[in-house]
Amino acid sequence: MTGIDFHSATLLAQEATEKAPSGVSAVTIILILLAVFVLPFILGAVISRALKLKEYSQKIGLVLFVAIVAATPFIWQISHGHDWRNAIRLGIDLAGGSNMVFEVDQGKSEKELSNEVMDQMVGAIGRRINPSGTEEVTVRKVGQSRIEVIVPGADTEDVQRIKSLITRLGSLEFDIVANRRDHPREVRLAMEAKGKDVRDNEGRVIASWREVSSDEPFSTDDQMVVRPFTRKDGSQGQEVLVIIEPNEDRRITGKYLVRARQSTDQNGAPAVAFTFNARGGTLFSQLTSKNRPSKDGFHRHLAVLLDGKVHSAPRLIDTIGSEGQITGNFTQKEITDLLNVLNAGALEVPLKPEPVSEFSISPLLGVDVQQKGKQAIIIAAVAVIVFMLIYYRFSGLVANICLTLNLLLVMGAMSFINATFTLPGLAGLVLTIGMAVDANVLIFERIREEKARGSSLRMAINNGFSRAFTTIVDANLTTLIVAVVLYVIGTDQVRGFAVTLFIGIVMSMFTALYVGRLIFDIFERKRWISDLKMMSIVGDTSINFLGKRKITGACSVALIVIGMGVVIARGEENLDIDFTGGTMVTFEFEDQQNIDEVRASLQKAFDSSITLEQLELSNDPTSEGRFFRLRTTMNDADLENSGQNAAEGIRENLNEAFDGTDHKLRKVTMDFGEVKKLTGSADSPAGTEVELTFSGDLKPSTVETYLKEEIAKIKNEDGSDKYERIPEFQVQGATAGDKEDETADASAEAARHKKMVAQFGPDLSAADLETALAEMKTVMATTAVLDEVNSFDSSVASEMQESALMAMLISLVAIVAYIWFRFQRITFGLAAVVALVHDVLVVLGLVALGAYLSNTALGPLMGLTDFKINLPMIAAFLTIVGYSLNDTIVVFDRIREVRGKNPALTTGMVNESLNQTLSRTLLTSLTTLIVVLILYAIGGEGIHGFAYCLVLGVFVGTYSSIFIASPVLVWLMNRPGSATARATQESEKQASVSNS
């Protein structure tokens, strides 16, 4: 970038890892490129010559090219001896993953911890490790100072990289490197100072020694000041003196950063370009202008600091404004990580470099649940394929070829962008295939209409595709607009759904309009088909749909009112753990257990929603099957009337769940010695100390949790809490004679002891300590050990919920705008939005009503359960919006066609349009319903609520396009005083005269 001499840059990225050498030879790469980019078109030419249809060479080649590109990730895995499924990245519910809990380093924090600070930390970490939003990564607050990160299917290398991304502060700063010519006073004070900072008379930092990130010798050109120093690990490094702007408001930091992006330096090496906002650009311009080269050729250097370390010190050649560049010896991986950190923003407070707990977790859905889900998906896909073959015969075969190719293209595209598949995501994929049938059905029904008019087969195919093209594009473009808006504005979970939706729609349009047309044209030109036989379940109809609008309108209003009443009555019971948060505990069994059996026992004991994770200590493979983490919506407020806290309630329920069964929970008893008073002074009074002995190994953090619970229960004489704030104390493993009790490799996470020493400050009296210890001893003797007890935030924080709602609102505005543009009337867009809002409200109410009826006789009969709104259900609601919108646009397109240039819009026109599209509407609904009903009936609990929403959505979406969107359109178009209303009245008068 102009103004910086990058030859002097000496940047080596922090925490650099050597890039693994590629095992792929140049010859192999050339062969792969030829196979992907050349071979398909050669085959296309050969096939077209064999068919004697040379004009189709490019089209056949393009289809083969797209198919081969999509299949490449799977072929690559097979060719390297791996399972083709390795190309698909599975979510944590299918593949398990890693669970890490990080703690704020309060000793190094300059800010006071608050909910706002922790929420900002959660947001920054989420953006760092999941910048694309296509991965099912969970980041949430647990306790008051901890953050939990769950990463699906990550290997050891990925986990280490993610740890680095999480714990890096991500601070960016620009300062001037001190030189002996301009800064003799600062250099002298720095040489005399004992610490790293140099302060002025007012105590402000004016210069500081900063570590150089590179181990290469730092340049001392232009009289820069460098000194050696020894790092904490004993290695040798260098420090360079930089001048610090004493006025904090004028310091140039990452808070002014608009965005960072990848670029290349003048030598073509990878670099990071950045853009400041107006304020940052002004400050940067002033700083670089003031430090331009002197007339005698003397240069100043700009220090680029990342996380407090000097990463480069390029010469300043000219004034730099709002844009600049960071260069150095970056690898591509380091560039990507640096961009993620800078664009996510600096962490508000530092985190400890190692997680306080780290587990590998099993798939959240048990083996049985997974098998049911996969089985349902396969059966549903086969059912759609068989139905299309039976109903449309040859055309159905073409549709199935298109559907199969569509599936390959979607899976290949998702593999290329490394998107994560979850079980609801896979179900949504099959649903996308079911909905993709709609484009084929539209085309086939148009072909049927053309043949009914007496057109030849070639003309019927041509007109069928031509007439359906506009409708298909309109219907799919509106949904694409929704997908784009959801991706740009929505939460991570919504963005993942948007990516799948976008890819699915694009691929289905390509396969239906391009591949399907190509197959039909080839078969017709070769005269391999002379007619297109199709079944017909709906013939010519003349139903007066709009004549029933008052009845259907009243039914819709009643259904919405009843449904919303139940939603309001249930309150927070409508929401699952994803939205409510709750309490998280880790417990252990004496022997290995089956997760499905454990989950079944817990669901009987806990009335509230639960999720269960099987854990494995990161350094102990034998722990698999013994450790489990339970999340429940139960919290302290729920048990306030009973006098218990959440931990006590959970312990009680755990005992109830496994009492008298073969599932033996691990219990550890405790004894404690004499409470000793420590010696202190008048200025610094001492506290107390006690030795604790346990029957089994425990982590100090577990003991701290138990003690805090019991201290919090101590009351004053008037019944109020004696300790509103828990006095400070620390628990450590006993150092003397306890080595044999520690685990073989006692890492920070796995250090467990049978003997510990607890030291307490003077704020906790010895009597109260003995009371707390006695209560703790009783609790531990009678209940299972809970290794950790933490409250946890919802997966969807409040600002994320607002973001999702904003995305939906903007999507609706975008839909209105597009339909307004396409149909030349805003009323079409408003009518479509009314139908969408109707569908969401009705389905939301029916979800609450289904949960309410699950405890009645209808529950088992209809497969109803206590449905709660979770993230998969949100994906279902978004799918319903897309489905309903697609259906409505098809009807509106036919209304526009029937109406033509007539200024009137009569009920007769709308009824005629609805009757003409009825066959297509019912067929699309039927094929989609086949999929979702099978998912609902045999898909298992993992996707039961998801499928329930979709079953309702198909019915309600079909109903609303006929009985809500169309009547609303007629009402809006014919509002009193409008030109359309006058034209409609005149048209209806003429019709009545002619009929009489």
N, C-alpha and C positions, 0 to 999 in steps of 0.2 A: 504494500500500500504506500502511496506517496508519502514521503517524509521520513521513512525509516530505512536505514541501511541494514538489511538482514544478513549481510555477510558476517557481521559481528555477533549475531544471535547465538547463544550457547545453551539453548533450551533442551532439557531432557525431561520428559513428562514424569510427574510424580507416580510412584508405585508402578513403574514400567515393568512390563512382562515381555519376555522375548516371544516373538511371533513364531509359532511352530512352523518348521520348514514343510513346504508342500511336497506330498509324495506323488503328485501328478506331473508327468513329463509333458514337455511341449508337444510331442507327437500326439499324446492322448488328448490334449486340449484341442489340437487342430482337428482330430478325428471327431470329437464331440461336436465342435462347431459345424463341421461338414454334415454330420448326421442330423443336426437340429435345423440348420438354416438352408442347406442345399438339397439333401436327400428328399425331403417332402415334395419339393417342386419337380424334382426328377421323376419321382413316383407319379406325381400328378400328370406329368406329360406322358408317361408310359401308359397309365390307365386310360387317359383321354384318347390316345392313339388306338389302344385296343378296343375302345368303345366306338371309335370313329366319330368322336365328338371333340375335335381339337380345340374348339372355342371354350371348352370347360376346363382346359388344362390349369389355368391360374387359380380358378375357384377350387378345384380338387386339391391342388397343391397347398392353398391357404388353409383349408380345413385340416389336412394332414399335418401341416406345420403347427397349427394351434394345438392339435391333439398331442403331438410329440413333445412340444414345449411343456404342456401340462403334465405329461407322464414322466418327464425327465427326473424330478426328485425321487419318484418311486423306482424308476429303472436304475438310478444311481445307487440306491440302497441295496437293491437286489444284486447288482453287479459287484458290489463289495461284500457280498455274503451276509447282508443284514436282512431282517424282515422289512418288507415294503412299508409296514405301518410305522417304522421308525421315522419316516419322512413327515409324519403328522405329530405335532406337539400336543400332548394331552394335558388337560387341566388338572388341577389338584384333586378334583373329585374322582377322576379316573386313574391318575398315575401317582398320586401322592406328591411329596415334595419336601421342602425344607421350611422349618419354622424357627425363626430367630426373634428373641426379645432383646432390644437395646435399651440402655438406661442413660439418661442425661447425666453428663459429668458436671454436677452442680458446683464442684470445687473450681472448675475452670469457667463457669458461666458468669457473664457480667449482667445477665438479665434475670429478673425474678420469674420463676415458673408460674404460668397461668394457663387457663384453658385455651385462651387465644394463642399464646405462644406455642403450645403443644399442637393445636390444630394447624398452625402454619408449618410446623415441623412435619406433620403427617403429610400435608400437601406437597411440600418440597421433596420429601423422600419418594412419594408416589410418582412424581414427575421424573425423578432421576432414573428409577429402575424400570419404569413403564412409560417412556415418552410417547410411544405410538398409541397407547391405550388399547392394544389388541390382545394383551396378555391378562390372564386371570390372577393378577397379583393383588394380595390383600395387605393394606397398611392401615393400622388403627392404633389408637391410644389404649394402653392398659395401665391401670393404676393411675397415679398422679404424675409419674416421671418416666414412664416406660412406653416404648413403641414396639408393637408386634408387626413382624413382616413375614408373610407366608408366600413362598415362591414355588409354583408347580414344577415338578420334574427336573429340578436343577441338579447338575452334577457338581462335583467338588470344585472344579475350576470356576464354574459359574457362580457358586456360592461365595467364593473368595472375592471374585470381581464385584459381586453385589454388595458384599460387606464394605469394600473400599468405596463404592459409590455412596453408600448410606452414611458412612462416618466422616467422609470428607466435608469440611465446612463449606467449600465451594466459594470462598471469598475471592474477589478479583480487585486488585488495587494497582494504581500507577503512581510512582514516585520518581524523583530525580536521584540518580546515583551521585553520592558525594564525590567531589574531586578536590585536590589540594589547592587548586588555583582559585576556585570560587568560594570554597567553604573551609578556610584554614581554621577558624574558631571551632566549628563543629567537629572537625577532624581531631583537633587537639583535645577537646573535651571527651571525645569518644575513646581516644587512646588512654586517657586518665581514668575513665569511668570503670567501675567494677562490674556493673550489670550491662545489659544490652542496650538500654535506652539512654539517650542524652536529653536532659531537660533544661529549660530556660529558668530564669529567676521566678517566674510565676508557676513553675512546676509542670509546664506543658512539654510534651515530647516533641523535640525538634529534629532529632536524628535517631537512627536505630540500626544496630547490626542485624542483618537478616541472612538466614542460611541460604546458600546456593543449592538448588536442587540437583545440579549436575555434579558428578564426581570428577569431571574433567577440569584441568587448571583454568581458573577464571582469569580473563584478560585484565591486565592492569594498565592498558592503554589509556591515554588522555587523563593520566594522574588519578585514576580511580583507586579507592582504598579497600584493600582486601586483607583478611587475616585468617590463619588456620584455627580450627577448633575441634574438639572431640565430642562426638555425639554420645547419647546415652548408652547406645549399644557398644561403645568403644571404638567405632570406626572414625576415621578422620574425614573432616569436611572443611568447607570454607565459608566464611561470612563476608558480606560486602556491606559497606556503610551506605545507607540511603537517607536522604533528607525527607523528613516528614512534615507535611503542612500542619502547623499548630492549630489552625482553625478547622475544626471537624467539618463544618459546612462547606468548606472548599476542597476537601479531599475527594479525589476521583476514585470511586469504588464501583463495585458491581451493581449498586442500587440504581445507577443511571443506565444500566444495560437494557437495551430494547430486545436484542437478540444476538446470538452467536451462530455462526454457520461455517461449514467447511469451505476452505479455499486452497489455493496453492501459492507458494512464494515465487519469487522471480526465478528460482532454480527448478521449479516444478515439483517441489517437495510439499507434502501435506501441511497445511497451516489452518489456523482458526481466525476467521474474520469476525469483527464485532461492530455493532452499531449502538451509539449512545442516543439518548433522548436529547432534547434541545438544551436542557440545563447541563448535562454531562458533556455535550459537544462544546458548549461555551467554555466550561472549565478546562477541558482538554486543550482547546485552542489557545487559551491564555497561558497554560503551563508550557506547552511546546513552543509557543511564540517567544516567551520570555527566555527559553533555553536553546534558541537557535545557535548555529555555529558563529564564533567570533570572526571578525574580519581577517584575523591572522591565521584562520583555519583550525582553531581549537574547537573540538566537538564535546558536547555534553551527551550523557547517556540516560535513556529512560528505563527505569526498573519496572518490569512486569512481574507482579507478585500474585501467585495463586496459593491460597491457604497459608499466607505469610511467608512463603519461600520465593526467592528470586528465580524465575524460570528463564528470563532472558533480559539482556541489557543492551538493546540496539542503540546505535547512534541516532541522534536527532538531526535530520537534514533540513526539514522545513516545518512549518506550522501544520498541525493535524487537527481536523475538526471532529465531526461526530463518528467517523469511521476509522478503523485501524486494523492491525493484524498481529497475531501472536504466532511466531514461527519457532522452529527447532527440529530436533530429531524425533518427530512423532511417528508412531506406527498408526495404522488405520484404526486399530482397536482403541488406542489411547485418544485419538481424535474424537471418536464416537463417545467415549466415556466423558471426556472433557466437555463436549458440547451438551451432553445430558445434564452434567452438574451445573454448568454456567446458565443454561436456559431454565433450569429448575429453580435457580436462585440459591443464595447462601442459607445455611441452616441458622435459625435464630439463636440456638444454643448448641454447644458441642456435645457429641455423644461419646461414651466410652468406646474405645476401638474394638473391643471384643464383646459379643453378646453375653448377657447375663444367663441366658439359657439358649440352647440350640438343640433341636431335635429333627430327626427325619420323621415325617408323618406318612402314614399309610393312606390309600385312597379314602376319601370321606364317605364314599358310598361303598357298602359291603359288596362282596363278590356276588352274592345272590341278587342284589339290587342291580348291579351292573349287567349281569347276564339277562335279567328280565328286560332292561332297557334296550340292550343290543338286539335281543330277540324280537322285541316289538318293532324296532326300526326296520329290521330285515323283512318281517312279515308285511309291514305297511308298504314298503317299497315294492315288494313283489305283488301285493294286492292292486296297487295302482297300475303296474305294468300289465297285469292280466286283464284288468277292467278295460284299459285302452285297447288292447288287442281284440277283445270280444266285441266291444261297442263300435270301434272304428275300423277294424280289420286291417287292410293294408295301411291306411292312414295312421292307425294306431301303432303299427310297426314303425313307421317313420317317427312318430312322436316318441316312442320308446328309445329309438336310436338317439334322438335329440336329447332326451332326458339322461341317458347314460353318458353321453358326451358332456352334457351340462354338469353332471356330478363330477366327472373327471376334471373338468376345467375349474370348478369351484375348489375342489380339494387341492389341485395343483397350485392354484393361485394362493390359497391360504398357506400352503407349505412354503411357497417362495417368500412370503412376507413373515414367515415364522409365527403366524397367529396361533392362538391356543384353542383347542377344541375341548369343550366340556360336554357332559351328557345332555343337558338342555340345548347346548349348541349343536350337537349332532342331531338331536330331535328337530331343532329348527332347520337344519340342513335338509332333512327329509321333507319337512313342511315346505321349504323353498321349492323342492322338486315337485311336490304336490301342487303348489300354486303355479309353477312354471307350465303345468299342463294347460293353464288358462290360455296362454298365447296360442298353443296348438288347437285348442277347442275353438277359439275365435276364428282361426283360419279355416278349420274344417267346416264349421257351421256356415261361414261365408261361401265356401265352395259348394255346400249343399244347396244354398239359396240360388247360386248361379246355375247349377244344374237343373233346379226346379224351373228356372226361367227358360230352359231349353238351350243353354250354352253348350258348346263342345267341351270335351275334357280339357283341352289345352287352354281354352278361353276361361273355363271355370277355375282352373288352377291359377291362371294369371290374375283374373279379377278377384279371386278369393284372397290371395296374398296382398294385392294392391289395396283392396278395401279394408282389410284387417290391419294394414300397416299403421295407418294414422291412429287407430284406436289403441293398438298395442304400444306405440310410442308414447301417446298421451298418458296412458295408464301407468306405464313404467317410469316415465320421466318424473311424474309427480312423486312417486315413491323414491326415486333417486334423489330428488331434492331433499326429501325428508332425511334420507340416509346421510347426505352431505352435511346438513345442518346438525344432525345428532352427533356426527363425528367431530365437527369443529367446536361445538359448544358443550356437548354432553359429558357425563362422567366417564371414568375408565370402562365401567361395565357397559354403559350405553354405547360407547365408541366401539367396543368389541362387537356388539350386535350390529352396529351401523356398517362396519367393514364387511361382515358376512352378508348383510342385506345388499349392499352395493355390488359386491362381486356376483352374488346370485342373480340379481336382476340383469346385469350386463351380459352375463354368460347365457341366461335363458333367452334374451332377445337375439343374441347372435345365433344360437342353435336353432331357434324356431324360425326366424326370418331368413337366415342365410343358409344354414345347413339343411333345414327342412325343404326349403325351396329348391336347393340344388338336387336333392334326392328325387323329389317329384319331377323336376324337369328332365333328369336323366332317364327315369323309368318311362315317362311319357314319350320322350323323343325316340327311345328304343322300342316303343310299343310293347313294353313288358306289362303295361296295364292299359286296359281299354275302358275301364269304368271304375268308379270308387264307390263300393258298397258300404253303407253305414246303417247302423240301427237308429231307431228314433223312438225315444220314450215320451217326447213332447211334440205333438203335431202343431198344426195351425190353431192358435187360441185367440179368443176375443174377450178376455177377462177385463172387467171394469175395476182395475186396481184403485184408481183414484176415488171411485165411488165409496170405497171403504176407509177413506183417510180419517174420518172423524172417529170411527171405532178404533182403528189402529193407533191413532194419536192418543186417544184416551188410555188405551192399554199401555202405551209407552210411558206416559206421564205417571200412571199408577205404579208401574214396575220400577221406575226411577225413584219415586217417592218412598215406596216400601223398602227398596234396596238401600237408599241413602239413610233411611231411618235405622235399619239394622246396622249399617256401617257406623253411624254415630253412637248407637247403643253399645256396640262392642268396643269402641274406642281403641285403645292401644292393643287390644287383643287381636285386632286385624293384622298387626305387623309381626313379622318374624324377627329373628335375632339380627338379620342383616340391617334392620332399621332401628331396633330398640336398644341394642347393646345389652349388657347384663353382667353376669359373674362367670369367671373362668377358673376352674380348679384342675389340678393334675393329681391323679391318684395312681396307686400301684397294686397289682395282685401278687400273690405269692407264686403263682404258676402262670404259664402262658394261657391266654384266653382267646376265644373266637369273637371278633368284633361284632358280628351280627347278633350273637347271643347276649353280649354285654349291652348292646343298644336296645334290644327288646326288653331286657330287665329294667333299664333306666327309664324307658318310655312309660312303663307302668307306674313307676314311683314318682315321676315328675309330671305334673299337670301342665307346666309351661313348656314352651318349645325348647328343644335341645339339639345340639350337634355334638358328635363324638368323633375324636381323632385318635387313631392308634399311633403311639410315639415310639421312637427308637433312639436311645442315647447316641449322639454322634460318634462316641468313641467306644461303644459297647454293643455289638451286634446281638449279643445274647439277651438284651433287654426287650427285644421285639415280642409283642404279645402280652407284656406285663404292664407297660405304662400306657395310660390313657389320659386324654384331656377332654373334659366336659365343659361345654358352654351352655348356659341356661339363661333365660330371660329373668330368672329370679334375682332380685336385688334387695338391699336393706330396706327400702321403702315398702316393698311388698309384705315384709314380715314385721313391720313396725308395731302392729297391734298385738302380735304374739310375744313381743319382748325378745325375739331372736334377731340375729343378723343373718345375712345371706350365707356366710360360711357355716353357721350352726345349722341352718335349714338344709343346706346341701349335705352336710355330714349325716344328718338324721335320715334324709331320703336315701343316701347311699347305703347306710346300714339296713334300711328297710328293703331296698332293692335286692341285696345279696345275702340277707340273713337267712340261714337255713338252706343255702344252695351250695353247690360245689365251687362256686366262684369265691374264693377266700381273699378278702382284701388284706393288704399288708398293714399290720399295726405295729407301732413302736412305743414302748413304755419309757417313762422318764423318771429319774431320781435327781434330786439337787442337794448340794451340800450346804454348809453354813453360809449365810449372807455376811460377807466381810466388809467392814468399812475401810475405804482406802485413805491413806494419809494425804493431807493437803496443807494449805496455808490459809491465813486470814483473807488474803486477796483472792485466792483461788481454792474455794472449798472443794473437797473431793466427794466422790460418790460411793458406790458400792460395787462389789464383785461377787460372783457366785459361780461355782463349777457345776456343770450339767453333765449327766451320764445317761446314755440312751441304750436300749437293747439292740438297736440296729443303726446302720449308717444313715445320717441325714445331712442335708445341706444347711449351712448357717442361715441362709435366707429363709428356709422353711421354719426354723426355730424363731427367727425374728417375727415372722407373720403370726405365729401362735402367741408370742408374748405381747405383740401390739394389740391383738384381739382382747386378751384378758386385761391388759392395762386400761383399755378403753371402756371396759365394763365397770370399773371402780367408781363408786358413787360417793357424794357428800351425804351428810346426815339428812339434808332436805330432799334427797333423791336425784339431785342434778349431777351431771357428769363432773367428776373431780378433775379429770385431765382432758380439757378440750383439745389440747395439742399434746400428742404423745411425746414424753421426754426423750431426748436423744440417748441412744445406747448402741453398743456394738457387740456382735457375737462372733467369736473366732474359734477355729479348731484348736484343741489343746496341743501345745508343742511338745510337751514332755511325755515320752512313752506312748505316743499315739500313732507312730508311723505305721505300725502294723494294721491300724484300723482304717487307714486311708486306702482309697482305690488305687489300683496299680499305676495308672497314669492320672494323677490328680490334676487335671487341667482346671482352669478357673471355673468352668461350667460344671465339672463333675466332682469337685472336691467334696467329699462326704466324710463325716467323722462320727465316732461313738462318744467322744468326750469333747466338750466345748467349754469355753470360759466366756461369760457375759459380763460386761462392765457397763455400769449405769451412772449417769450424771447425778448431781446433788438435788435436781428437781424431783426425783422419784424417791419417796421415803422408803426405808428398809421394810417397814411394816406392809406397805402397799406392794412392794416387790414380792414379799413372801406370800401374800394373798394371791397375787397373779400367778406365781409359780405353782402354788397348791392347786389352783383351778386348772392350770395348764396340764398338770400331772393327771388330774381326773379325766379331762377331755381326751388326752392321748391314750389313756388306759382303756377307754370305752369306745373309741371311734377310730376309723381308718386314718392313716396319715394322708394329709393333703399337702403335696410338695409345694404347691403355689396356690394362692388365692388372690385373684385380681379382679377388679371391675374392668370391663372392656367397653370401648365405644362401639357404636354401630359401624358396619362396613361402609355405610353410606352416610357421611357426615352431613350436617345441616347445610353447609354451603354446596355440597355435592347434590343434595336434593334440590336446592334452589337452581343449580346449574341444569339439572335434568328437566325441571319444569320450564325453565327459560328456553331450553332447546326445543321442547314440545311446542311452546307458544310461538316461537319464531318459525318452526316448521309449518304450523297452521297458517301463519301470515304468508309464508313463501308459497304454500299451496294455493291460497286465494289469489296471490299475484300471478302465478303461472296460469291458472285456469282462466283468470280474467283476461290474460294476454291471448290465450289460445281460443277462447270462446267469445271474446270481445264483450263479455258482460261479467261484472263483478258478482252478480247474483248466482252464477253457476258455482263460483268458488265458495261463497257464503253457504250455499245449500250443502255442498260437500262437507264443509267444516261442521255444520250443524249435525250431520249424520255421524261424523267421527266422534264428536263430543257425546252424542246419544249412545253410541256403541260402548265407549269407555265407561260411562256412568252406569249403563245397564249391566255390563259384565262385572264391574266393581261391586255393584249391589248384589248380583247373583253369587259372587264369590263369598261375600259375607253371609248371604242367606243359606248357601250350601253348607258353610261351616256351622251355622246355627241349627240346621236340620240334620246334621250328622249324628246328633244324639237322639234322634227320633227313629221310628221304624223305617223311614225312608233312607236313612243313612247307609246301612249295609246293602239295601236293595239297589241303590243307585251309585254305590261306591264313593259316597261322600265321606270326607274326613274334616278335621278341624283345619280348614285351609287358612293359611296366613300368607300375607303378601311378602315375598322375598325377591331377590334379584332375578331368578329365572322367571318369576311371574311378571316382573317389569318387562323383560324381553318378550313375554307372551302378549302383553298389552300393546307393545310397539308393533308386534306382528299383526295384531288385530287391526291396528290403525292402517298398516300397509295393505292388508287384505281388503278391508272395507273400502278404502280409497280406490283401489284397483277396480273393484266391482262397480262403484258409483261412477267412475269416469267412463267405463264401458257403456253404461246406460245413458249418460249425458252425451256421449259421442253419437249414439244412435238417435237421440232426441234432436241433436243438431242436424243430423242427416235428414231425418223425416221432416223437420221444420223447413229446411232449405232457406230460402230468402223471404219466407212469409214473416211479416212483422208480428203476427199473432202467435201465441203459445196456448193452445187449447188443451183441455183434458183429453180430447180424442187423440191429439198428436202424441201426448205422453203415454197414454194407454197403448197406442199402436207400437211405440218404441219399446215399452216394457214387454209386450207380448212377443215382439220380434227377437228380443234378447233373452227371453225366458229359458229357452233350451240351453243356451250357453251358460246362463246364471246357475241353473240347477245342476248342469254337468260339472262345472267347476267346483261348486259347493260339494257335490257328491264325492268327487275324487279327493278333495281336501279333507272331507269328513271321514272318508275311509282311513286316511292316515291318522288323524287325531283321535278317532274313536279307538283304534287299535292301540295307540300309545296310552290312552286313558285306561283301557280295559286291562292290558297285560304289561304295561311299561314299568310297573313297580313304583315304590314310593319316591324314588329319586326324581321322577318327572310327572308324578300324579297331579300335583297342583298346576304345573305348567300345562299339561295336556287338558285339564279341566277348563282352564281359561280359553284355550284354543277351540275346544268343542263349542263352548258358548259363543266364542267370537265368530265362528263360521255361521252359526244360525243367526246371530244378531246382525252380522255384517251383510248377509244376504237379505234379511228382512229390511234393514234400514235403507239399502240402495233402492228398494222397490217402494216401501211404505213411508219412508221418512224423507230421504233426499229429494225424490221426485215431487211429492206434494209441497215441500218447502220451496222448491224451485218455482213451481206454478204460482204459489202465493206471493213470492218475492217479485216475480216477473209481472204479475197482474195486480200489483198494489194500486190502490185507488189513485187516479190522476195520471198514471204513467201511459206513455204512447202504446206500449204493449197491451195494457188493459183495454184501451179503446179499440185497438185492432182486434183483440180477442172477442170483445163484445159484438163487434160488427160481424166477425166470422161466425160466431155462434148463432146470430140472428139469421144470417143467410142460410146456415145449415138447417135451422128449424123451419124456415120458409120452404126450402127445397124438400124437406122430409114431409111437410104437410101437403 
